[in-house]
Amino acid sequence: MNRKKIVAYKPLPSDVEAYLRDHVDVINVDPKDKAAFIAALNDADGAIGASVKISPDMIEGATRLKAFSTVSVGYDQFDVDDLTRRGIILTHTPDVLTESTADTVFALILASARRVVELAEWVKEGNWKASIGEACFGVDVQGKTLGIVGLGRIGGAVARRAALGFRMNVLYTNRHANEEAEKQYGARRVPLDELLAQSDFVCLQVPLTPETRGIIGAEELKKMKPSAILINASRGPTVDEAALIEALRNGVIRAAGLDVFEHEPLPADSPLLAMKNVVALPHIGSATYETRHAMNRNAAENLLGALDGTLTQNIVNREVRMR
């Protein structure tokens, strides 16, 4: 019986690759060599990787392809409708990164409020020569109001940290009520405008969709408190970056903590990099040794399950019928 063949278009941990090789033939490909990547896909049953745009033209000749497994929770690198039309299952890893990503969100909240990055650099530059004054003051986090736009898995984990750890008042917007968060953390569902107006911290936890692209623009920023801080560790294009830069320059809001950007890596000439009231991270949301390994293993298991027809969870396009 012929073994199935899969394309790995990102480096996998050695034990995860060995696990895959126990079941299928693995072809490692550098996606930067687009011709070789497309040729490999044309001869594969499945593929596993991350952070590479997969356009419909790239899989036009991939008639054997039955599944893509992305090592991420987000899947905006794929044309899901096109995959569905072709009968190709798309899987992702939504659960294993929840807690580490929520930690990153809270790191951004604390770092932005207490000016951790700015003042750490100030100390390293030799500027701490006397007791600090108001020029180095930040703002409290405990007891403040946190507004979460999108209360899914990660948003719920952020709400838990906020309510139980920092006694914060949690507001949220979501397509559906999150009864667990309301019961366990006292979260209150409100319209977006009310959330923006009342929150000391506005945290985006939505996937990137046509509806959420640019959900925070110039008008939304004006509705926030001048003392408010925007936190985005979801997807960069959910925020109008040009509008955010203007708002930060003009004191429309106090600060921003950002792990994601419209263009990544963030260009070296981005005005955000010169702003003291911005904490900018290199998209580290789930970037811990433990979580990234778990994501790779989960993605490998997803792919094998999709190929043998046994996978029941982590499927983005459930309507696909195996061809």
C-alpha positions in Angstrom: 0.0 0.0 0.0 1.4 3.4 -1.0 2.1 5.7 1.9 0.6 9.1 1.9 2.9 12.0 1.3 2.9 15.4 3.1 4.8 18.6 2.6 6.3 20.4 5.7 6.8 24.0 4.8 8.2 25.0 8.2 10.8 23.4 10.4 9.2 21.0 12.8 10.6 19.8 16.2 12.6 16.6 15.6 10.2 14.4 17.6 7.2 15.8 15.8 8.7 15.2 12.4 9.6 11.6 13.6 6.0 11.1 14.7 4.8 12.1 11.2 7.4 9.9 9.5 6.0 6.9 11.4 2.8 7.4 9.4 3.5 9.2 6.2 6.4 10.3 3.9 7.5 13.9 4.8 8.9 16.3 2.2 10.6 19.3 3.7 10.3 22.4 1.4 11.4 26.0 1.8 8.3 28.0 0.8 10.5 30.9 -0.3 11.3 28.7 -3.3 7.8 29.1 -4.7 8.3 26.8 -7.7 9.6 24.0 -5.6 6.8 24.5 -3.0 4.1 24.4 -5.7 5.6 21.3 -7.3 5.7 19.6 -3.9 2.1 20.4 -3.2 1.1 19.1 -6.6 2.4 15.7 -5.5 1.2 15.7 -1.9 -1.8 14.4 0.1 -1.4 17.0 2.8 0.7 19.9 4.0 1.7 21.4 7.4 3.2 24.8 8.1 2.5 28.4 9.1 3.0 32.1 8.2 2.8 31.6 4.4 0.1 32.9 2.1 -1.5 30.0 0.3 -3.3 31.4 -2.8 -5.7 29.4 -5.0 -3.3 29.5 -7.9 -0.6 27.7 -5.8 -2.8 24.6 -5.5 -4.4 24.5 -8.9 -2.5 21.4 -9.8 -2.7 19.8 -6.4 -5.4 17.2 -7.2 -4.3 14.8 -4.5 -4.3 17.4 -1.7 -6.8 16.6 1.0 -5.7 18.7 4.0 -3.8 21.7 5.1 -2.7 21.9 8.8 -1.7 25.4 10.0 0.4 25.6 13.1 -1.6 28.6 14.4 -5.0 29.5 15.6 -5.4 32.1 12.8 -6.1 31.1 9.2 -6.2 34.3 7.3 -3.3 33.1 5.2 -5.8 30.8 3.4 -8.8 31.3 1.1 -11.1 29.1 3.1 -13.9 29.2 0.6 -11.6 28.1 -2.2 -10.2 25.2 -0.1 -13.8 24.2 0.7 -14.8 24.2 -3.0 -11.8 21.9 -3.7 -12.7 19.6 -0.9 -9.5 20.4 1.1 -9.8 20.3 4.9 -8.1 23.1 6.8 -7.2 22.5 10.4 -5.8 24.8 13.1 -4.6 24.8 16.7 -7.0 26.9 18.7 -6.8 25.5 22.2 -3.1 24.8 23.0 -2.1 28.5 22.7 -4.8 30.1 24.8 -3.0 30.5 28.1 0.3 31.7 26.7 -1.3 34.2 24.4 -3.4 35.5 27.3 -0.2 35.9 29.3 1.2 38.0 26.4 -1.9 40.2 26.4 -1.5 40.9 30.1 2.2 41.6 29.7 1.2 44.3 27.2 -1.4 45.7 29.6 1.1 45.9 32.5 4.0 47.1 30.3 2.0 49.8 28.7 0.4 51.0 32.0 3.6 51.1 34.0 5.9 52.1 31.0 8.1 49.1 31.6 9.9 49.1 28.3 10.4 52.8 28.1 11.7 53.1 31.7 13.9 50.0 31.4 15.7 51.6 28.4 15.9 54.9 30.3 17.7 53.1 33.2 20.1 51.4 30.7 20.9 54.7 29.2 22.2 55.9 32.6 19.4 58.4 33.2 18.5 57.2 36.7 20.5 59.5 38.9 18.0 60.4 41.6 14.6 59.4 43.1 12.0 59.3 40.3 9.3 62.0 40.0 6.1 62.3 38.1 7.9 62.2 34.8 8.3 58.4 35.3 4.8 57.7 36.7 2.5 55.2 35.1 -1.1 54.3 35.8 -2.7 51.6 37.9 -4.1 48.4 36.4 -5.8 46.9 39.4 -9.4 48.0 39.8 -9.7 49.5 36.3 -12.1 48.7 33.6 -11.0 46.3 30.8 -13.0 46.2 27.6 -12.5 43.0 25.5 -13.6 43.1 21.9 -14.2 39.4 21.2 -14.6 37.1 24.2 -13.7 33.7 22.9 -11.1 31.3 24.3 -8.2 33.9 24.6 -10.5 36.7 25.5 -12.0 34.6 28.3 -8.6 33.7 29.6 -7.7 37.4 29.6 -11.0 38.2 31.5 -10.1 35.6 34.1 -6.7 37.2 34.8 -8.2 40.6 34.9 -11.2 39.9 37.2 -9.7 37.3 39.5 -6.1 38.5 39.6 -6.5 42.3 39.3 -10.0 42.9 40.4 -10.8 44.6 37.1 -14.3 45.4 35.9 -14.7 43.5 32.6 -16.8 44.7 29.7 -17.0 42.8 26.4 -18.5 42.7 23.0 -19.1 39.5 21.2 -21.5 38.0 18.7 -22.9 35.8 21.4 -23.2 36.1 25.2 -20.4 34.4 27.1 -22.4 33.1 30.1 -19.4 31.5 31.8 -17.4 34.7 31.8 -20.5 36.6 33.1 -21.0 34.1 35.9 -17.4 33.5 36.8 -15.8 36.9 36.2 -18.7 39.3 36.3 -18.1 40.3 32.7 -20.8 42.5 31.2 -21.8 42.5 27.5 -22.2 46.0 26.0 -22.3 47.6 22.6 -18.9 48.5 21.1 -19.4 52.3 21.6 -20.2 51.8 25.3 -17.2 49.6 25.7 -14.9 52.2 24.1 -16.3 55.1 26.1 -16.0 53.3 29.5 -12.8 51.2 29.3 -9.4 52.2 30.7 -7.9 49.4 28.5 -9.4 48.2 25.2 -8.2 44.8 24.2 -8.8 43.3 20.8 -9.3 39.5 20.7 -11.0 39.0 17.3 -10.0 36.9 14.3 -9.3 38.8 11.1 -12.5 38.8 8.9 -14.1 41.3 6.5 -16.2 42.4 9.5 -13.3 42.9 11.9 -10.8 44.5 9.5 -10.3 48.1 10.6 -12.8 47.6 13.5 -10.8 50.2 15.4 -10.3 53.3 13.3 -10.2 57.1 13.8 -13.8 57.3 14.9 -13.5 54.5 17.4 -10.3 55.9 18.8 -12.0 59.3 19.4 -14.7 57.5 21.4 -12.1 56.1 23.9 -11.0 58.0 27.0 -7.9 60.2 26.5 -6.4 58.2 29.4 -7.2 54.8 27.7 -4.7 52.3 26.4 -5.3 50.1 23.3 -4.0 46.5 23.4 -3.8 44.5 20.2 -2.5 40.9 20.2 -5.1 39.6 17.7 -4.4 40.5 14.1 -2.7 43.8 12.9 -5.3 44.8 10.3 -8.1 44.9 12.9 -6.7 48.4 13.7 -6.3 51.2 11.2 -2.6 51.8 11.9 -2.4 55.2 10.4 -5.3 56.4 12.5 -3.7 54.9 15.6 -0.4 56.7 14.9 -2.3 60.0 14.7 -4.3 59.3 17.8 -1.1 58.5 19.8 0.7 61.6 18.4 -2.2 63.9 19.3 -3.1 62.5 22.7 -6.4 61.1 21.7 -5.4 58.0 23.7 -2.6 57.5 26.2 -0.7 54.6 24.8 -0.8 51.3 22.9 0.6 47.8 23.5 0.9 45.9 20.2 2.0 42.4 19.3 0.6 42.6 15.8 0.8 45.0 12.9 -0.6 45.7 9.5 2.7 44.7 7.9 5.0 42.2 9.6 7.8 42.4 10.4 7.2 46.0 11.3 9.1 48.3 8.9 12.1 50.0 10.5 10.7 53.4 9.5 7.4 52.9 11.2 6.5 55.9 13.3 5.3 53.5 16.0 9.0 52.6 16.8 9.8 56.2 17.7 6.9 56.6 20.1 7.6 56.3 23.8 4.0 55.5 24.5 4.0 52.4 22.4 5.1 48.9 23.4 5.8 47.0 20.2 6.5 43.2 20.3 7.5 40.9 17.4 4.2 38.9 17.3 5.2 36.7 20.3 1.6 35.8 21.4 2.2 32.1 21.7 6.0 32.1 21.5 7.0 29.9 24.4 9.0 26.7 24.1 6.2 24.7 25.7 3.3 26.2 23.7 5.0 26.2 20.3 6.0 22.5 20.7 2.4 21.7 21.7 1.1 23.6 18.7 3.4 21.6 16.3 2.4 18.3 17.8 -1.3 19.3 17.7 -1.0 20.4 14.0 0.7 17.1 13.1 -2.1 15.1 14.9 -4.7 17.2 13.1 -3.1 16.5 9.7 -3.0 12.8 10.2 -6.5 12.7 11.5 -7.8 14.7 8.6 -6.0 12.4 6.1 -7.4 9.2 7.6 -10.9 10.7 8.2 -10.9 10.5 12.0 -10.5 14.1 12.9 -13.5 15.6 14.7 -12.1 18.9 16.1 -9.9 21.8 15.1 -11.5 21.8 11.6 -12.0 25.3 10.1 -14.2 24.3 7.2 -16.4 21.5 8.6 -18.6 21.4 5.5 -15.9 19.7 3.5 -16.7 16.3 2.4 -13.7 14.1 1.8 -13.4 13.4 -1.9 
